[in-house]
């Protein structure tokens, strides 16, 4: 059975891939139109605005630019006739003549319904499409604050979904303990405590400045370190109350640099299971437990093995790396209807092996979307794994970006790889 969030996963992937495609396109001049329409904007008002822009654009000096801009505006107005009102989140039109080979151009159109509501009406005509407003919608919503500290060093950072981001790493100037006795020793101990206090104040300031602007979005803050320094730092007034209230737990970790942040996340993910990184870790561990079994267990990997298992409805869990970027090209012979499927665009146009007839390109499918469709049809659970976490990197680098756990082992007990 598919989880409800699976559809959200694939929609997010499609949205991200669309922005990647748009970011690569450019025009010969300022002739690419980006039109953002909020959900509460009247279509008639948008058309009226475009008519004014059409009139203004008629004065563009460059003949080719003028022609292309006017054609793009006409195309958008023609498409708007099919809408009575904007979709629930609004929509964005990307229209214009994009540069192709040599000095050639071709008309490009893309309409996107974003995952979040558009808040501002915007019309831009430029040499590239404006994506800033949409890119903010891809920013990770699951944010955690991270602090690791001892008396020698501290590191402050964020966990954005599955990606660890270091804000700052600071070294203290706190000297080592003085081992001689007497008045000199007591004076030196006071100097040590003064230096430690200044260091903790500095770390607190860094943490406060990093976390306060995002405090409403931060789900929790994790504080870690070796020994009792973390407890002392937490109990005293180095952190603002708003920050201190977000501290979920304190964890013993061995390091206070960037590797300490990773260790802190590892410890936190073991105790807080609703974190995205915890879910990905559990999913990958389920697959790896099967891989480690002497007979390979229920684990399979490799494109053909996974496709075969999906077609036989044997897959219980399918893991796909978000970083996979492949296209499947399907060609068909117009004479005998024979088909050829390739995972990369051929250097030379394919011909039918049976009769030598040039084949026709009949389908161009995104690899992840194609696998997702097969999995959905077979009733498998699908999880798209980030390529930012350690588990995600392992999936992409060691297993080619795709892996699966079967419902059962085939009767012939031949493992597929």
C-alpha positions as CSV (number, residue, x, y, z in Angstrom):
1,X,0.0,0.0,0.0
2,X,1.3,3.5,-0.9
3,X,1.6,6.0,1.9
4,X,-0.3,9.2,1.4
5,X,2.9,11.3,1.4
6,X,4.2,9.4,-1.6
7,X,2.2,11.6,-4.0
8,X,3.7,14.6,-2.3
9,X,7.1,13.2,-2.8
10,X,6.7,12.8,-6.5
11,X,5.1,16.2,-6.9
12,X,8.1,17.7,-5.1
13,X,10.5,15.8,-7.4
14,X,8.6,16.9,-10.5
15,X,8.6,20.5,-9.3
16,X,12.3,20.4,-8.5
17,X,13.1,18.9,-11.9
18,X,11.0,21.5,-13.7
19,X,13.0,24.3,-12.0
20,X,16.3,22.6,-12.9
21,X,15.1,22.5,-16.6
22,X,14.0,26.2,-16.5
23,X,17.3,27.4,-14.9
24,X,19.3,26.0,-17.9
25,X,17.3,28.0,-20.5
26,X,18.1,31.4,-21.9
27,X,17.1,33.7,-24.7
28,X,19.0,35.6,-27.3
29,X,17.7,38.9,-25.9
30,X,15.3,40.0,-23.2
31,X,12.5,38.0,-24.5
32,X,11.7,35.3,-21.9
33,X,8.5,36.1,-19.9
34,X,7.9,35.0,-16.4
35,X,4.4,35.6,-15.2
36,X,3.4,34.9,-11.6
37,X,-0.4,34.9,-11.0
38,X,-1.6,34.5,-7.3
39,X,-4.8,32.5,-6.6
40,X,-6.9,35.6,-5.8
41,X,-6.0,37.5,-9.0
42,X,-8.7,38.0,-11.5
43,X,-7.9,36.5,-14.9
44,X,-9.5,39.6,-16.6
45,X,-7.1,41.8,-14.7
46,X,-4.1,39.7,-15.9
47,X,-5.3,39.9,-19.5
48,X,-5.7,43.7,-19.2
49,X,-2.2,44.0,-17.8
50,X,-0.8,41.9,-20.7
51,X,-2.5,44.1,-23.2
52,X,-0.7,47.1,-21.7
53,X,2.6,45.2,-21.9
54,X,1.8,44.2,-25.5
55,X,1.4,47.9,-26.4
56,X,4.6,48.9,-24.6
57,X,6.6,46.0,-26.2
58,X,5.5,47.2,-29.6
59,X,8.1,49.9,-29.2
60,X,11.1,47.5,-28.7
61,X,13.8,48.6,-31.2
62,X,15.2,45.2,-32.1
63,X,12.9,43.6,-34.7
64,X,13.5,40.0,-33.7
65,X,13.2,40.7,-29.9
66,X,10.0,42.7,-30.5
67,X,8.5,39.9,-32.6
68,X,9.4,37.2,-30.1
69,X,8.1,39.2,-27.1
70,X,4.8,40.0,-28.8
71,X,4.4,36.3,-29.8
72,X,5.0,35.2,-26.2
73,X,2.4,37.6,-24.8
74,X,-0.1,36.6,-27.4
75,X,0.5,32.9,-26.5
76,X,-0.1,33.6,-22.8
77,X,-3.3,35.5,-23.4
78,X,-4.5,32.7,-25.7
79,X,-3.9,30.1,-22.9
80,X,-5.5,32.3,-20.2
81,X,-8.8,32.0,-22.2
82,X,-9.1,28.5,-20.9
83,X,-9.1,29.6,-17.2
84,X,-12.0,31.2,-15.4
85,X,-10.0,31.5,-12.2
86,X,-6.4,30.6,-11.1
87,X,-5.8,27.2,-9.5
88,X,-5.8,27.1,-5.6
89,X,-2.1,28.0,-5.4
90,X,-2.0,30.2,-8.4
91,X,0.2,29.4,-11.4
92,X,3.2,30.6,-13.3
93,X,3.7,31.0,-17.1
94,X,7.2,30.7,-18.6
95,X,7.0,31.7,-22.2
96,X,9.4,32.8,-24.9
97,X,11.9,32.0,-27.6
98,X,14.8,30.0,-26.1
99,X,18.2,29.7,-27.7
100,X,18.9,26.4,-29.3
101,X,21.8,25.5,-31.7
102,X,23.8,28.2,-33.4
103,X,21.7,31.4,-33.7
104,X,18.4,29.5,-33.8
105,X,15.6,29.8,-31.3
106,X,12.3,28.0,-30.6
107,X,9.2,28.9,-28.7
108,X,9.1,27.4,-25.2
109,X,6.1,27.2,-22.9
110,X,5.7,25.8,-19.4
111,X,2.9,26.4,-16.9
112,X,3.6,25.4,-13.3
113,X,1.1,25.1,-10.5
114,X,3.4,25.5,-7.4
115,X,3.2,23.4,-4.2
116,X,2.5,26.6,-2.2
117,X,0.4,29.7,-2.9
118,X,1.9,32.5,-4.9
119,X,1.6,35.7,-2.9
120,X,2.7,38.4,-5.4
121,X,1.7,39.1,-9.0
122,X,4.8,39.5,-11.1
123,X,5.6,40.0,-14.8
124,X,9.3,39.9,-15.9
125,X,10.7,40.0,-19.4
126,X,14.4,39.1,-19.4
127,X,17.1,36.9,-21.0
128,X,16.4,34.2,-18.4
129,X,13.4,32.9,-16.5
130,X,12.9,34.3,-13.0
131,X,12.7,31.4,-10.5
132,X,13.5,33.0,-7.2
133,X,10.0,32.9,-5.8
134,X,9.6,29.2,-6.7
135,X,13.0,28.2,-5.4
136,X,12.1,29.4,-1.9
137,X,9.3,26.8,-2.0
138,X,11.9,24.0,-2.3
139,X,13.7,25.1,0.9
140,X,13.5,22.4,3.5
141,X,10.7,23.0,6.1
142,X,12.1,20.5,8.6
143,X,14.8,22.6,10.4
144,X,16.7,21.7,13.6
145,X,19.3,23.7,15.4
146,X,22.6,22.0,16.4
147,X,25.3,23.0,19.0
148,X,28.3,20.9,20.1
149,X,30.5,22.4,22.8
150,X,33.3,21.8,25.3
151,X,35.8,24.2,26.9
152,X,38.1,24.1,23.9
153,X,35.8,24.3,20.9
154,X,32.3,24.7,19.7
155,X,30.3,24.3,16.5
156,X,26.9,25.7,15.7
157,X,24.8,24.5,12.7
158,X,21.5,23.5,11.3
159,X,20.0,20.2,10.1
160,X,17.9,21.1,7.1
161,X,15.9,18.0,6.3
162,X,18.8,15.6,5.8
163,X,21.6,18.2,5.1
164,X,23.9,19.4,7.9
165,X,24.9,23.1,7.4
166,X,27.7,24.5,9.6
167,X,27.1,28.1,10.7
168,X,30.4,28.6,12.6
169,X,33.2,26.8,14.4
170,X,35.1,28.6,17.1
171,X,38.2,27.8,19.1
172,X,38.5,29.0,22.7
173,X,41.4,30.6,24.3
174,X,40.8,28.9,27.6
175,X,44.2,27.7,29.0
176,X,44.8,24.3,30.5
177,X,44.5,23.8,34.2
178,X,47.4,25.1,36.4
179,X,48.8,22.3,38.5
180,X,50.9,24.3,41.0
181,X,49.4,25.2,44.4
182,X,49.2,28.4,46.3
183,X,47.9,31.8,45.6
184,X,49.2,31.8,42.1
185,X,47.2,28.7,41.3
186,X,44.0,30.3,42.7
187,X,44.6,33.4,40.6
188,X,45.2,31.3,37.5
189,X,42.0,29.4,38.1
190,X,40.0,32.7,38.2
191,X,41.6,33.7,34.9
192,X,40.6,30.3,33.4
193,X,37.0,30.8,34.5
194,X,36.9,34.3,33.1
195,X,38.2,33.0,29.8
196,X,35.7,30.2,29.8
197,X,32.9,32.6,30.5
198,X,33.9,34.8,27.6
199,X,34.1,31.8,25.3
200,X,30.6,30.6,26.3
201,X,29.2,34.1,25.8
202,X,30.7,34.1,22.3
203,X,29.2,30.7,21.5
204,X,25.8,31.8,22.9
205,X,25.9,35.0,20.8
206,X,26.7,32.9,17.6
207,X,23.8,30.5,18.4
208,X,21.4,33.3,19.2
209,X,22.2,35.2,16.0
210,X,21.8,32.0,13.9
211,X,18.6,30.6,15.5
212,X,16.6,33.7,16.4
213,X,15.7,34.8,12.8
214,X,14.4,31.2,12.2
215,X,13.1,30.5,15.7
216,X,9.5,30.0,14.6
217,X,10.5,27.5,11.9
218,X,13.0,25.5,14.1
219,X,11.3,22.3,15.3
220,X,13.9,21.7,18.0
221,X,17.5,22.4,19.0
222,X,19.9,19.6,20.0
223,X,22.9,20.3,22.3
224,X,25.8,18.0,22.7
225,X,29.4,17.6,23.7
226,X,31.7,15.5,25.9
227,X,31.6,15.8,29.7
228,X,29.5,18.3,31.7
229,X,30.3,21.4,29.7
230,X,27.0,21.2,27.7
231,X,24.9,21.0,30.9
232,X,26.7,24.1,32.4
233,X,26.3,26.0,29.1
234,X,22.6,25.1,29.0
235,X,21.8,25.9,32.6
236,X,23.5,29.4,32.6
237,X,22.2,32.4,30.7
238,X,24.3,32.2,27.5
239,X,21.3,31.4,25.4
240,X,18.1,33.5,24.9
241,X,15.0,32.1,26.5
242,X,13.4,31.6,23.1
243,X,16.4,29.5,22.0
244,X,16.6,27.6,25.3
245,X,13.0,26.6,25.1
246,X,13.6,24.9,21.8
247,X,16.3,22.6,23.2
248,X,14.8,19.2,23.0
249,X,17.6,17.2,24.6
250,X,21.3,17.0,25.6
251,X,23.5,14.3,24.1
252,X,26.9,12.9,24.8
253,X,29.1,13.2,21.7
254,X,32.9,12.8,21.4
255,X,33.7,15.7,19.1
256,X,32.9,19.4,18.9
257,X,33.8,20.1,15.3
258,X,31.7,19.3,12.1
259,X,32.0,15.6,12.8
260,X,30.5,16.3,16.2
261,X,27.4,17.8,14.5
262,X,27.1,14.6,12.5
263,X,27.4,12.5,15.6
264,X,24.8,14.7,17.4
265,X,22.4,14.2,14.5
266,X,23.0,10.5,14.7
267,X,22.2,10.4,18.4
268,X,19.2,12.6,18.0
269,X,17.8,10.6,15.2
270,X,17.9,7.5,17.3
271,X,15.6,9.0,19.9
272,X,13.3,11.2,17.7
273,X,11.8,9.0,15.1
274,X,9.6,11.5,13.3
275,X,12.7,13.3,11.9
276,X,13.1,13.0,8.1
277,X,16.7,11.8,8.5
278,X,15.5,9.1,11.0
279,X,12.9,7.8,8.5
280,X,15.5,7.6,5.7
281,X,17.9,5.8,8.0
282,X,15.3,3.3,9.0
283,X,14.3,2.6,5.4
284,X,17.9,2.2,4.3
285,X,18.7,0.0,7.3
286,X,15.8,-2.3,6.4
287,X,17.3,-2.8,2.9
288,X,20.8,-3.2,4.2
289,X,19.8,-5.9,6.8
290,X,18.5,-7.9,3.8
291,X,21.7,-7.3,1.8
292,X,23.8,-8.6,4.7
293,X,22.0,-11.9,4.8
294,X,24.1,-14.8,3.4
295,X,21.6,-15.4,0.5
296,X,20.9,-11.7,-0.1
297,X,17.6,-12.0,1.7
298,X,14.8,-9.9,0.2
299,X,17.1,-7.2,-1.1
300,X,17.5,-6.4,-4.9
301,X,19.2,-3.6,-6.8
302,X,20.0,-2.8,-10.4
303,X,17.5,-1.4,-12.8
304,X,16.6,-4.5,-14.7
305,X,16.2,-6.6,-11.6
306,X,13.9,-3.9,-10.0
307,X,11.8,-3.5,-13.2
308,X,11.3,-7.2,-13.5
309,X,10.3,-7.5,-9.8
310,X,7.9,-4.5,-10.1
311,X,6.2,-6.1,-13.2
312,X,5.8,-9.3,-11.2
313,X,4.4,-7.3,-8.2
314,X,7.0,-8.7,-5.9
315,X,8.3,-5.4,-4.5
316,X,7.2,-4.3,-1.1
317,X,9.5,-1.2,-0.7
318,X,11.2,0.8,-3.5
319,X,14.0,3.3,-2.7
320,X,14.9,5.8,-5.3
321,X,17.7,8.5,-5.0
322,X,16.5,12.0,-5.5
323,X,19.7,12.7,-7.3
324,X,19.0,10.3,-10.2
325,X,18.7,12.2,-13.5
326,X,17.9,9.8,-16.3
327,X,15.6,9.7,-19.3
328,X,14.3,6.6,-21.0
329,X,13.9,7.0,-24.8
330,X,11.4,4.7,-26.5
331,X,11.7,4.3,-30.3
332,X,9.3,2.4,-32.6
333,X,9.6,1.1,-36.1
334,X,6.8,2.5,-38.3
335,X,6.9,-0.6,-40.5
336,X,7.0,-3.6,-38.1
337,X,6.1,-1.8,-34.8
338,X,9.2,-3.2,-33.1
339,X,10.3,-1.1,-30.1
340,X,13.7,-0.1,-28.7
341,X,14.2,1.5,-25.2
342,X,17.4,3.3,-24.3
343,X,18.5,4.9,-21.1
344,X,20.5,7.7,-22.9
345,X,20.0,9.6,-26.1
346,X,21.9,7.8,-28.9
347,X,24.6,9.6,-30.9
348,X,23.1,8.3,-34.1
349,X,19.4,7.9,-34.9
350,X,18.4,4.2,-34.4
351,X,17.2,2.0,-37.2
352,X,15.1,-1.1,-36.9
353,X,17.3,-4.3,-36.7
354,X,14.6,-6.3,-38.7
355,X,14.1,-4.1,-41.8
356,X,16.6,-1.2,-41.4
357,X,13.8,1.4,-41.3
358,X,14.6,4.6,-39.3
359,X,12.7,4.4,-36.0
360,X,10.4,7.0,-34.6
361,X,10.8,8.5,-31.1
362,X,7.5,7.8,-29.4
363,X,8.2,8.4,-25.7
364,X,10.6,10.3,-23.6
365,X,10.1,9.4,-19.9
366,X,11.7,10.7,-16.8
367,X,13.4,7.7,-15.1
368,X,12.2,8.4,-11.6
369,X,8.6,9.1,-12.7
370,X,8.6,5.9,-14.8
371,X,9.8,3.8,-11.9
372,X,7.3,5.5,-9.6
373,X,4.4,4.7,-12.0
374,X,5.4,1.0,-12.2
375,X,5.6,0.9,-8.4
376,X,2.3,2.5,-7.9
377,X,0.6,0.1,-10.3
378,X,2.1,-2.8,-8.4
379,X,1.1,-1.5,-5.0
380,X,4.7,-1.0,-3.7
381,X,5.6,1.6,-1.1
382,X,7.8,4.2,-2.8
383,X,10.3,6.4,-0.9
384,X,12.4,9.1,-2.7
385,X,15.6,9.4,-0.6
386,X,17.6,12.6,-0.4
387,X,21.2,12.5,-1.7
388,X,22.4,14.7,1.1
389,X,22.4,12.2,4.0
390,X,25.0,9.5,4.5
391,X,22.3,6.9,3.7
392,X,21.3,8.8,0.6
393,X,24.9,9.0,-0.6
394,X,25.3,5.2,-0.1
395,X,22.1,4.5,-2.1
396,X,23.3,6.6,-5.0
397,X,27.0,5.6,-5.0
398,X,26.9,2.0,-4.0
399,X,23.6,0.8,-5.5
400,X,23.1,3.1,-8.5
401,X,20.4,5.2,-6.9
402,X,17.8,2.5,-6.7
403,X,17.1,-0.5,-4.4
404,X,14.2,-2.6,-3.3
405,X,12.9,-5.0,-0.7
406,X,10.8,-7.8,-2.0
407,X,7.6,-9.2,-0.5
408,X,8.8,-12.7,-1.0
409,X,11.7,-14.6,-2.6
410,X,10.9,-16.2,-5.9
411,X,10.2,-19.9,-5.9
412,X,13.3,-20.7,-7.9
413,X,15.3,-18.8,-5.1
414,X,17.5,-17.1,-7.7
415,X,18.3,-13.7,-6.3
416,X,18.1,-10.8,-8.8
417,X,20.9,-8.2,-9.0
